[in-house]
């Protein structure tokens, strides 16, 4: 797949996972969910694991470890998953039919249309416009 210059994800060994107790993992996991699902922090294009760490009172490595344990992803990929899921909803919902792809990209937290298209294509194997056309047939 040469389209959008996509490379395969490499598995990394997260060595500090073993230092986390189950209780701490669950506590951090709940705080991550609160920030992403309730507060929808992923809509902020500049949201990072460092910002989340500061907000929930834990260090970046612990957040990375919990994200890896629970989602088998890194922080950026997790944030992009939330963004793409919301974008997919917006693309198919008639209330957002007049929005351009760039407007949807910005509303869901992507910094620009190009990064939105690249992540969307990697997750779905089609562009956002192709996805919209599929639902408007």
C-alpha positions in Angstrom: 0.0 0.0 0.0 1.9 3.0 -1.2 -1.0 5.3 -0.9 -0.5 7.8 1.9 3.0 6.4 2.7 1.7 3.9 5.2 4.2 1.7 7.1 3.4 -1.3 9.2 3.2 -0.8 13.0 6.2 -2.3 14.9 5.6 -4.1 18.2 7.6 -2.6 21.1 8.4 -4.3 24.4 7.3 -2.0 27.2 9.6 -3.0 30.0 8.1 -0.9 32.7 4.7 -2.6 32.5 5.8 -5.1 35.1 6.3 -2.4 37.7 2.6 -1.4 37.7 0.2 -3.0 40.1 -3.2 -4.1 38.9 -4.9 -1.5 41.0 -2.7 1.3 39.5 -3.4 0.1 36.0 -7.1 0.1 36.6 -7.0 3.5 38.2 -5.0 5.0 35.3 -7.3 3.2 32.8 -10.4 4.8 34.3 -8.8 8.2 34.2 -7.8 7.8 30.6 -11.4 6.7 29.7 -12.7 9.8 31.5 -10.5 12.1 29.6 -11.2 10.5 26.2 -14.9 9.4 26.4 -16.4 12.0 28.8 -14.3 15.0 28.2 -13.4 14.2 24.5 -9.9 15.5 24.9 -9.0 13.8 21.6 -10.7 16.7 19.8 -7.7 18.9 20.8 -5.2 18.7 18.0 -2.3 19.3 20.5 -3.4 16.8 23.1 -0.5 14.6 24.1 0.4 11.9 26.6 2.3 14.6 28.5 -0.8 16.8 28.8 -2.8 13.8 29.9 -0.2 12.8 32.4 -0.2 16.3 33.9 -4.1 16.3 34.1 -4.4 12.9 35.8 -1.3 13.1 38.0 0.8 10.3 36.6 3.8 10.1 34.5 3.9 9.6 30.7 5.5 6.1 30.9 2.7 4.8 33.1 0.1 6.2 30.6 2.0 4.6 27.8 2.1 1.3 29.6 -1.6 1.3 30.4 -2.5 2.2 26.8 -0.2 -0.6 25.6 -1.7 -3.1 28.1 -5.4 -2.2 27.5 -5.4 -1.3 23.8 -2.3 -2.8 22.3 -1.5 0.6 20.8 0.5 3.6 21.5 -1.0 6.9 22.7 -1.1 8.6 19.3 -2.8 5.6 17.7 -5.4 5.5 20.5 -6.2 9.2 20.1 -6.5 8.7 16.3 -8.8 5.8 16.8 -11.2 7.9 18.8 -10.9 10.7 16.2 -11.6 8.3 13.3 -14.6 6.7 15.1 -16.2 10.1 15.6 -15.3 11.1 12.0 -17.0 8.0 10.7 -20.1 8.8 12.6 -20.1 12.4 11.4 -19.5 11.3 7.7 -22.6 9.0 7.8 -24.9 11.2 9.9 -27.3 13.4 7.9 -26.9 16.2 10.4 -23.2 16.7 9.3 -23.9 16.1 5.5 -23.0 19.7 4.6 -19.6 19.6 6.4 -16.5 19.2 4.2 -13.9 16.6 5.0 -11.6 19.4 6.3 -14.3 20.6 8.7 -14.8 17.1 10.0 -11.1 16.6 10.3 -10.7 19.8 12.4 -13.8 19.0 14.5 -12.5 15.6 15.4 -9.1 16.9 16.4 -6.9 16.4 13.4 -4.5 19.3 12.7 -5.1 19.1 9.0 -6.9 17.3 6.2 -3.8 15.4 5.1 -3.2 13.7 8.4 -6.9 12.9 8.6 -7.0 11.2 5.2 -3.8 9.2 6.0 -5.1 7.9 9.3 -8.6 7.3 7.9 -7.2 5.3 5.0 -4.9 3.3 7.2 -7.9 2.3 9.5 -10.5 1.8 6.8 -8.8 1.0 3.5 -10.6 3.9 1.8 -10.6 7.7 1.9 -13.3 9.6 3.8 -14.9 10.6 0.6 -15.2 7.0 -0.6 -16.6 6.1 2.8 -19.2 8.9 2.5 -20.1 7.8 -1.0 -20.5 4.2 0.2 -23.3 5.4 2.6 -25.0 7.8 0.2 -25.8 5.2 -2.4 
